[in-house]
Amino acid sequence: MSFYEKMHGIGNGMVDYQFNCHRPGFMSADYNLNSTSAMEPTKRTTQPSVTGTSVIGCKYLGGVIIAADTLGSYGSMARFREISRVMKVNETTVMAAAGDYADYQHLKGRLERMMISEQVMDDGFELPPQAVHSYLTRLMYQRRSKFNPLWNTLTVAGFKNGAPFLGSIDKIGIAYEAPTVASGFGAYLSQPLLRRAQEEDPQKFTYEKARKTIEKCLQVLYYRDARSYNRYEIAIIDANGVRIEKPKACDTNWEIAKMVKGFE
Amino acid sequence: MSSIGTGYDLSAAQFSPDGRVFQVEYALKAVENSSTAVGIKCKDGIVLAVEKLISSKLHEKDSNQRICNIDSHIGMAVAGLLTDAREVVDIARSEAANYRAQYSAPVPLKYLVERVASYVHAYTLYAAVRPFGASVLLASFVDDKPELYMVDPSGVALGYNGCAIGKARQGAKTEIEKLKLGELTCEEALKEAAKVIYVVHDEVKDKSFQLQMSWVGTNSKGRHQRVPEELVESAEAYAKQSMEESDSDDE
């Protein structure tokens, strides 16, 4: 029974709060966070169901690029092969999600409604990427604090006042901004590649260089991440606004497969 | 004017012996005290125009907008007590947002109009509250179909091809009836709407005014937005010119 039920003397047990509140163990029996008692279903996230894998992103001179593949995995099954994990938030911001797809859809709806209610004010103000990042951070942290997280790693990218923005938010509310971000497998496989390319000559890290590096990373991820897919979406945000391109595929070379013993 | 509803006009919960609800009629009078707003349905969209009276030179030019966005595809122009109108705008926005949250689709105007009209009507039923002293025009352009509705303080909602609310609505209606609504494009209607506002504007009683215009249609890709400055200016120029021509005709 909940505190409310005990306090008001209702429900199955009908234990009066006023007479029993000092009994030892009176309230502690409620705090069974992980039990699934016969009474109630679990009302908090325990595990993700349909998931998206890595999202990678990097800043360049004059903008930001982020990319994610279009796969929704159901465990190890490549179930939904044409889903979009990248959304345009407003004219200056894009958000992409790794992790549970249903939680991403919930966030997508929430952000879209928020943007409409902002826009309807008709005062020319639009939430900058920093504000979107901050809002999502607070949301994710609040959910984790209730032990009911949105099971995602979010990437927020944007361009405002001449400066590119790139940030990441975890399901436990860990949030930061960085010149390159990558979630999931990308953090292990792509992050080093992106960092190396960017740090080589930050003043000359142009769009073309950034794009090539991102595409290379996507290719590496397709080769090495067992839950990835060869169809990806790229979003480019610069002074001209947001551009989410149509899904593409990487060129892949499987010649070495012949050399792998037992492959055929 | 003096003893119109003696005794039967104290609350909206009372009928008069001849079957009228005086509070609602008084609310309609409140709308008539405000300046005019017109809506014109064209082939490819809707144009809303408001004669915003400037009561003080110190007012900031674009403050106190009388045309509001309800959702990205729906616009609302108001007349009457502006604070009452504010509440109607907020309700409409709330309904549109709830519909979107539930059905993941933009609210159809007809549905929204029913919800707003029912809300406004609810305030005409009880003694504890008074009716809204505001009429609103609602416009949208979805699937190439322009739709224009008017909700008045009694909660009546009707669809229109052309509509006017506010003090000069009779005059404005006459002017609008002269137009061939089925053949106008939005760009032509901008000029005509500006002309209607200029024609019905009372130079003697009201001093300066600002013309506010918005549209929703193919020109704005189905989004409701304020008409760009240059188009407003050219519409006003046309309006002023036609006024001069008709003045010189009179001479």
Interface residues (C-beta under 8 A of the other chain):
Chain A: G109 E112 R113 I116 S117 Q119 V120 M121 D122
Chain B: Q65 C68 N69 I70 D71 S72 R93 A97 R100 A101 S104 R226
